[in-house]
Amino acid sequence: MGRARNVDVCLPLARLSQYHGYFSELEAGRYAFTDTGSTHGTLVNGTRLARKVTSPLQDGVEITLGPYRFVFHGPDAFCDLVARRAQLR
């Protein structure tokens, strides 16, 4: 994920590196994020990730890429979240 057009998740945000980092599946239902050596760094729930070190993720953790904040949800948790929000309408 990053600003480059050839990444899977392209976010054209000024303070995001072209190749900021990537998500990987560790095993069924468990995911991780690796910062690829970005300029502005990555935080997971406020803890700075070391460059090029894979960090496991849990559903609902906040990922900060430079000044931008996101909440991570794996596929199942994301589908549950969408279903719950759809019922509120």
Secondary structure, DSSP 8 states (H G I E B T S, - for coil): -BSSTTSSSB---TTS-TT-EEEEEEETTEEEEEE-S-SS-EEETTEE--TT-EEEE-TT-EEEETTEEEE---HHHHHHHHHHHHHT-
